[in-house]
Amino acid sequence: MNAVEAYLVAYNAASFAGWAYVLAQTVMYLSEHGTNLNGLFDRIGYALIYVQTGAILEVVHSLLGLVRSGALTALLQVYSRLLLVWGTLYPFDTPEIRASPALVLMVLAWSITECVRYSHYALGILNIEVYALLYLRYTLFYVLYPVGVTGELLEMWAALPYAAAIHPALKAFLLFNMSGYPPVLYKLYTHMIYQRRKVLGSGATNPKAAQASVDAGGAKKKRL
C-alpha cells in the first residue's frame, strides 16, 4: 500500500466513523424521545455539520486525480449538502428547521448512504470485497436519494421566511438552489443507475458474478 492509498483508507475510515456516530445518535434519540424532536439538533447537529464539511476533501481528491470519480459529480453532491448544513441548519435556530421531520429524513438518508459508501471504499482499498456492501452501495440509492432530497427541500422551504427576514436576496438564493434540484437529482440518479448496471450487471443477485464485473471493469481501489 502506497502513501495515497493509506491516506484514502484513513479518510474513508474517519468519515465512516463520523457518519456512524451521527446515525447511532439519531436512532438512539428517536428510540428515547419518539416524535419529540426538540433536542435532536443538540444531540447530532454539530457532529453532522463537521463530518459533512469534511466531504469538501472529496472534491479535492477528484481534482488531484487521487480517485477516479468525477469532480463535477462530487461538487454537486457536496455543494448541496454544505448549503443545507451551513445555509439552513447552522444559522437558523428554530424548531421548524432544527426539530422537524424533514431533518430526520435528511439525516437518516445521508448517514445510511455514507456509512455504506465509506466502509465499502475503505475495504476496497484494502482488497477486502464484501458483496453485501457492494450491493447496498448500488441499490439503496433508489430509496435514499428521494428520501434525502425530500428532507433537503423541506428544510430549505422552512428556512425561506427566516432567510427573507435577513435579506430578500438570501431567500432568492435558496429558491434558486431549490429550483436546481430536479436536474441535479436526475443527473445523480441516472449516474448511479449507470454505475449499478456497470458494477452489478446481470449478477445483481450473484456475488461471484458481481465481483467478476468489478474486476473486469478495472475499478480503482482508490476511488471515493
N, C-alpha and C positions, 0 to 999 in steps of 0.2 A: 504494500500500500504506500503510495506516494503522499507528499505533504498535502496536495489539493484534496485527495480522497479522504485523508484523515480529518482535514478541516470540515469537509462536507458531512462526514459521519457525525462529527461533534455538533455541527449546526443543526442537522436534522434531528439528532437525539435531544438537543436542548429545546428545539421547537416542539417536538413531541411531548416532552415533559411539561412545557408551559401549557400547551393545549389540553393535555390530560388533567392537569390541575384545574383548569377552568371548567372542563366537563365534569369532573368529580365534584367540585364545589357547587356547580349548578344543580346537579342531580341530588346532592345531599340537601341543598337548600329547599328544593321543591318537595322532597320527601318529608322535610321537617315542617314546612310552612304552607304547603299546598298552593292555593291561588293567591295568597298574600305575598305580593312581590315587592313590598316596600323596602325590604332590606337586601334585595338581590344584588343591586349595583354595589352596595357597600361590601358585599361578600366577594364579588368577582370583578368589579369594574376596572380597577387599575391593573390587575393582572391581565385582563383582556386587552386593555389598551397597550400595555407594554409588549405582550407577546405578538400582537398583530403588527405593531410598529416595527418589530424586528424583521418582519417579512420584506421590508424595503431591501434587505440584502439579496433577496431573490432576483430583483431586477438587476442589481449589480452583478450577481453571478452570471446572469444571462448575457449582459453586455460584455463581460470579460471572457465569455466563452467557457466558463467552468462547467456549465451544464448545457444541454442541447435544447432545452425548452426556449421558445421564442421570447424575446424581451418585450414585445408588444403584448402578448398574452399575459405575461407576468405583471406588466404595468397596469393593464386593465383590471386585473383581479385585486392587486394591492391598492391601487388608487381608490376604488370604490369603497373598500373596507376602511382605509385611512380616513376617508370623508365621513364615514359613519362614526368611528371612534373619536376622532378629533373635531369633527364638524357638528356632531349632534350630542353624543353621549358625554363628552368631556365638558363642553361649555354650558349645557342646559340641565341644571339640577332640578328637574321637575318629574313628578310621578308619571306623567303622560309619556315620558321618554325613558326614564330610568327604572320604572316599575310597571312596565307594560308587557302584555303577552307577546307583542312583537319582538321585544328584546329576548324573550325566551326562545322564540322561533329562530331568531338570528344566531344566538349563541350556540344553541344545540346543533344547528346545521353547520356552522363554522367549525365547532370543536370536534364533532364526529368526523367531518371531512378531513380535517387536518391531522387528527390522531392516526387515521388510516394512511393518509398520504405520507406523512413524515416517517412513520415506522416502516412503511414499505420501501421508501427511498434509502433510509439508513441501512436496513438489512440488505437491500440490493447492492449497495456499495461493498458490503462485506461478503458478497456472493452467497447470501442466505435467501433462498426463494421460499416464500410462504404463499401457497396458492390462494388461501383464504383472503389474505391481504390484497393480492393481485386482483382477485375477483371483486372484492369490495371497492377497491380503488376505482375500478372502471364500471361499477354498477350503481353504487349508492347515489351518484350524482343525479340519476333520473328523478329521485325524490328530493334529495337535499338541496339541489340548486333552486328549484321553485320555492321550497320552504324558506331557504335563506333569503332569496330575493324578496319574497313577500314580507318577511320581517324587516328587511332593509328599507323597503319603500314605505312601510307603515311608520317606521321610526322617523324617516325624513319628513313624512307628511305631518306627523305630530310636532315636529320641530319648526314648521313653517311660521306659525304665529309668533313664536319666540324670536325667530330669525328676523321677521319683519319689524319687531319692536326694536331691534338693534339698528337695522338699516334695510330699506326695501331691496337694495342690491343683493344682500345676503339671502333673502327669500328667493329672489330671481335666480341666484346661483344654484340653490338647492333644487328649484323647479327645473332648471336646465339639466342638472345631473339626473334627476328623475326621468326626464324625457329621453335620456340616452340609454336607459335600462333595456328596453326591448331589443334594439340592435346588438347591444353588447351581450345580453343574455343569449341571443340567437347565435352569435359568434362563438361564445364559450361552450354553449350546449352542443352545437354541431361539431366543434373541435373535439369534445370529449366523446361524442358518438363515433367519430372517425378513429380516435385513439383506441376506443374499446374494440372496434372491429379489427383494427390492425394488431392489437395485442392479444385479445381473446379469440377473435375469428370464430370459426365453427367449433372451436374447442372450448366454448364457454363453460361447459359442464364437465370438461375433461382436463384434469390438472396437467397430465403429460403433454397433451396437445397444446394447451395454453403456454406451457413452458417452452415447448418447441417453437411456438410462434414468437415468443420473446427473443429466444436465441437467434432465430432466423432473421428477425428484424434488426439485430445488432444493437439492441438497447444499451445505451451507456449506463454504467453503474453510477456515474457521477451526476446524472440528471436530477433535478429537483421536482 
